[in-house]
Amino acid sequence: MDVIDSHNDKYLRSIPDLPGVAGVLVSNEKDLVFTSNRGEKTVGLFPYGREGKLEKVKVGGFPNGLAFDPSSDTLLAANVSRQDDPAPITVSVVETRKKILAADIIVPGRTRWTVFDNKTDHFYVNISKPPQIIAIESKDPDGIAATYDIPATGPHGLDIDSENRRLFCACDQGGLFTVDLDSRRLHHLYVAIGEPGVIDVFDTDTMKLVQTVRTELGAHTIAYKPDANKVYAFMPESHRASVFIDE
């Protein structure tokens, strides 16, 4: 793992002994750094700036995405598997104070990314297939607490807007979903189609196409600003970012 000085944009040093490191997470609350070491099925943890105190905990799979609950010192590692591995896919819950594996929970399919919600003390994890977001309780991780079906292929990127109680799920199919954590209802799905260059807008309650917006040829990457209902489309030919308001 390389360390970059973000103030001066300079390479500082590399941290060794992290085989196949796939993910890094920093807890500002606890001044800790976590790594997912896919090459040896471990997660690493050390105090920020003191990598010589690196410790490792064995987990139940090849760890990828990481999320941390500082209130309970609980780390979740979303594991992936290899094609020839018959073992079930799991998410691993680690007690970081005791440096032990507290739970290894079987999930429906390959994980992608994970976030933590400090208002409900839940971890949320993207599942690629079947397309779902699952919830795991931080303080009582004895199984899957809730499931949100996503009507698009390959949930991948995941983020949370804690203030407005929403999850944002970007899918390989090209759409961005918002999941209301209070009502558990999905709203609009935006599907960017590079050829002919449009964004299709679907009502996910009725699964009907409600609008098609023209972008430009090759535009297949979008972003969403939930507080303003704005969709941003990145235009590769004209080198622009177009902004659309969903009203």
N, C-alpha and C positions, 0 to 999 in steps of 0.2 A: 504494500500500500504506500503510495507516494503522499507526501505532505507538502502542501502549497501554501505559501504566505499570500493570503488574499489581499492584504493591504498593498503589497508591492508586486504582486503577481509573479512571484519567484518560487522556483523549486527549492525546498529546504533539505529533504532527506527522504529515504525510503524505510519502511518498517518491514523487516523480514519475518519469516516463520509463520506466514499466513497462507497455506497452500490453497490455491484456487479461490482466493478471496473474491466474493461476488457482490457483497453489499457492505456499506459502512453507515453507521448511525451514530450521531453525537447527541448526548443528553446534556443540555446546558444546565438543567436543574440539578443534576447530580455530578456534573463535570466528568462524565464518563464517555468512553468511545467503545462502540461494539462493532464487531466484524462477523460476517458470515463466511466461514472457510469451507467452501464446497468441496475442496479436494480431500478433506479428512473428516467431514461430517461433524464439525465443531463450530461453536461460536466463541469468539474471543472478546475479552473485556479488559480495559485498563484505564487508569486515570488519565485525563487529558494531559499530554506532554510528558507522560511517564510510561512510555511503552515498554520499558524494562520490567514493569510489573504486570506484563501481559499474563492472563490466565485464560484457560480454555475449558469449555464444558461440552461434552459429547451430546449430540442431539439425534433425533430419530430419522434423519434423512440428509439430503444435500441442501443445506440452508441457502436461501436467496434473500428475500425481503425480510426486513427487520422493523419492529415497532416496540416501543418501550413505555411502560406505565411507571412514572417516577414516584407516584404515591404509594405503590406497593413493591417497588423495585422488581418488577416483573418484565421480562423480555420475551417477545414472541418471535420465533423464527419460522417463516413460511418456507417449507421444504419443497424441493423438486425431486424428480426421479430420473433415472436413465431408462432408455427404451427397453433394455433387456432385464430390468430389475423387476422381479415379480412382487416385491414388497409393496404394501399399500402406501399411499402418499399421506404424510402427516404434517401438522403444525406442532412445533415443540415450544413448550412454555418453560422458561428458565427462571429460577429464583436467583437473582444476581448477588444478593448478599451472601447466601449460603453456597453459591456456585454449584447448584445442583439442577438436574432436569426434574421439574415438578410434574409435568404432564406431556404426553405425546398423543395427540388427538387425530384420529383418522378422518380425512376429508374426502369429498366426492371425486376430486380430480386434481390436475396439476395446478399448483398455486402460481400466482404472478406477483402481486404486491400487497402490502398491508399497511394500515394506519391505526392509530389509537385515538379513541374519543374519551376525553377526561370527564365529560358530563355524564356519561352512562357507564364508565369503566368497562368499555367493550373494545376489543380489537376487531377490525374488519379486514377480511382477506378476500382478494379476487381469486376466483376459480375459473380457469380457462375453459374447461369442458368437463361437465355441463356448465354453461355460462351462468355463473352465480356470484353473489357476494355473501360470504358467511360471517357470522358474528360469534366471537368467543369472549366469555366473561373473564376479566382479568383476575379478580379476586377468588373466583370459584371455577377454574377452567376444567370442568369435567365432561365437556362435550360441546357440540354446536348449539348455541343459544338461539339463533335465528338465521333464516335464509332469505335472500332476496334474488329472485330470478331475473336475469337480464336477457331481454329478447334480441340479442345480437351475438355474433360469433366472437369468441376470444376476449373476454374482459382482461385488460392489461394494466394500464395506468390507473392509479387510485389516489384520491386526495379527499380531504374533509374540510368543510366550512363549519366549524363548531358553532359560530355565532348564529348562523341561519339554519343549523341542523340539517345539513345536506352532505351527501357523498357525491363525488364526481368520478365517474367510471368511463374511461376511454377504451374502446374495443378495437380489435384488429380489423373488424369489418368496416370500420371507418366512422363510427358514431360516438357521440359523447352523451352519456346519460347523467341525469341528476336523480338521486334517490332521497326522498324526504324521510329523515329518520324518525320524525314524530308520527307521520301518517303511514309510512312505508309504501307510499305511492310513487310510481314513476311518472314523469311528465313528458317532455318532448325529447325525441331522439333526433340528432342531427347526423346525417350520413353524407360525408364528403365523397364525391365521385369524380375522379380525375379526368375521365373521359366519358361524356363530353365537357365536363367542367361545371358541376352544379352541386348544390347542397339540397338534399331532400329532407324535409321536415315531417316527422311522423308523430301522431298522437299515440302514445304507447298504451293508453287505456283502451282505445278502439282498434289500434294497429292499422290505422288508415293514414295514407299520405295526405297531408293538409296543405303543403306548399312546396314548390321547387324554386330555388333561387340560383340564378346563373352566377358563376364565378369566372374561371378561365381554364383553359386546357391544362391539365396536369396538377391542378390544385386539389390535393388530397389530405392536407394537414389543417386541422382547425383547433381552436381553443374557445373556451366558454367563460364569460364573466357573469356569475349568477345574480349579483346584486343589481345589475343593469339589464339583464336578459340580452346580452350582446354575444354574438358569435363572430370570431375572428378567423378569416380564411387567408392562408398564406399563398401568394401568387408567384409561381416559379418563373413565369415568362416575363412578367412586367416588374418583378422584384418589389411587390407591394404587399401590404397587409390590408385587406378590406374588412370593414366592420359592418355587421348586420344586426339590427335590433329586432328581436322576436316580440311582437306585440299581440 
